[in-house]
Amino acid sequence: MGTRVKPLLIRADASAQIGTGHVMRCLALAQAWQDAGGRVVFLMAMETPALEARLRSEGMEVVHLPVQPGSTDDAIQTANHARQVGANWVLVDGYHFGAGYQRVIKDHGLHLLFIDDIGHAEHYYADLVLNQNIHAHEGLYKSKEPYTRLLLGTRYVLLRREFLKWRGWEREIPEVARKVLVTMGGSDPDNVTLKVIQALQQVDMDGLEAIVVVGGSNPNHEELQAAVQDSRFPIRLESNVTDMPELMAWADVAVSAGGSVIWELAFMGVPIIGLSRAEQEEVLLQRSTQSGISVNLGGYHNVRPGWICEVLTGLAHSKEQRLAMSRAGRSLVDGFGPDRVINSMRE
């Protein structure tokens, strides 16, 4: 795009309730935009200090928008701000942005990239609709404008810059998986992480060790810290992690929520045991299990720690199954998603 590329305006939110996934996958495209010589501005209606610090540390600008998220006023102010900063592309990501929001952005003469997971809008006015999930299909977007282009499937997975240096890396699959990574998202308001820690403490295996990633928006840090202190084996809590691929490379297996992190784990070839916290996560985990990269335990409400322990123990002792899951993940996500999306925006 050259050094004269116009700024990119990103409208996305994060909070303890909605998590950080929307902003974090936007960060991946923001980094690619920076690498092409462009400036990036994030517009956010909710304050998340730790996440904002991460964005600013990477040279992104963060502006707070005093609006009801997803409202007409939100859309108008977003469009006006795009004009102020000189952006002609707006990236929008979040379930509270619907058809009317998209139409306002387009009526202001702007290009719109809309990131979606479940086809939640009644109609799509965006120039590009990106659904990076394995379950994405054209039937989700029957109601759209003639000019709307669909970018569907894991070819378009948005991986952050820190992942891309791991392209071509080969994972070693041990006979027994003893290194467990636990990641339940950036906020985990229902404290599913605690249930997984309780499951880990029931595992009877020599040499077991675990790293539990606790997001910056997680309100349960003290409770989790108390839970790991009495463990028979090392369990380390890690907060505000900036190098997730390093931890994923360390891990032999992951216990994970069903958000965008699934595609990061797949890229790193980590076998996944998945727990869903919402309907869209359940759909993602069902399809990722069908594709061979995960074992889906279903909704966390119905999962006992003893069952997590049982499934983890079985997978840990099955090298053949873990090898197949690892290979399936690497074949699904190749790390060129951000490039493909930016090339589509150029066109």
C-alpha positions, 0 to 999 in steps of 0.5 A, a space after each residue: 500500500 506504500 507509505 501514503 496509505 490513509 489511516 485505518 479507523 477501528 471501532 470495537 469494544 472490550 469489557 469484563 462482560 464481552 471479553 477482549 477477543 473482538 479488540 485482539 483480532 482487530 489488533 492483528 489487522 491493525 498491525 498489518 496496516 501499520 506494517 504497510 505504512 498506515 496509522 491506526 486509530 481505535 475508537 472504544 466506548 468502554 474503558 479497559 486500561 490494560 488492553 488500552 495500554 497494550 494498544 498504545 504500546 504498539 503505536 495505536 491511538 485510542 479514543 474514547 467514544 461517549 455513546 451507547 455502543 451500537 446506537 445510531 449516535 455511535 455510528 454517526 460519531 464513528 463516521 465523523 471521526 473517520 473523516 477527522 483522521 482522514 480514514 476512508 476505511 472503517 473496521 467494525 467488530 462486535 455483536 452490538 453493531 447491526 444493519 442500521 449501524 453499517 448503513 450509517 457508515 456507508 451513507 457517509 461515503 466510507 469503506 466498511 470492513 465488518 467482522 462477523 461470527 454468526 450472521 447476526 445482522 438483518 442485512 449487510 451494507 459493508 463492502 467486506 464481511 469477514 467471518 474467519 471461522 470454519 463454520 462460515 458459509 454464504 447462507 449466513 449472509 443472504 441479505 446483503 448489498 450487491 457490492 458486498 464481498 464475503 471473506 469466509 473461512 480460516 484462510 482469513 484468520 487474523 493472527 497478531 504479529 507475534 504469531 507470524 514468526 512461528 510460520 514453518 515451526 515444527 512441533 514435537 509431540 511427546 509420548 505423554 502430554 505433561 504441559 497444560 496451557 489454560 486460557 479462558 479468554 480475556 475476562 472470564 466473568 463466570 470464572 470457568 478458569 477456577 473449574 479447570 484448575 480444580 480439574 487439573 488438581 484431580 489429574 494423577 500424572 507424574 511431572 504434570 505442570 500447567 500455565 494458566 493465562 489470566 486476562 487483564 479484564 479478569 476480576 477473579 485473580 486473587 481467588 485463582 492465586 489462592 487456588 493454585 497455591 495448594 497444588 501438588 504440581 506447579 501451576 503458574 498464573 500469567 497475567 496480561 500476556 503479550 507473547 501467547 505463541 511462546 506459551 502455546 509452543 511450550 504447551 503439549 495440550 490446551 484447555 480453552 474457551 471457544 473464541 478466536 484463541 482456538 485459531 491461534 492454538 490451531 496455528 501453533 498445532 496445540 491439541 485443544 480441549 474446548 469449553 464453550 461459554 456462549 452460543 457462538 462458542 458452542 457452534 465454533 467448538 462443534 465445527 472445530 471438533 468435526 475438523 479434528 483440532 479439538 475435543 468439545 466438552 460443551 457448555 461449561 455450566 454442565 461440565 464437572 471438573 472430574 470430566 475435564 480431568 478424565 478427558 485431559 488424562 485420556 488425551 495426554 496419554 494418546 500421542 497418536 490423537 494429539 499428533 493428528 489434532 496438531 497436523 489438522 490445526 496447522 493445515 487449517 490456519 496458515 498465518 497469511 490471513 491478515 495479508 489476504 484481508 488487506 489485499 481484499 481491501 486494496 482491491 
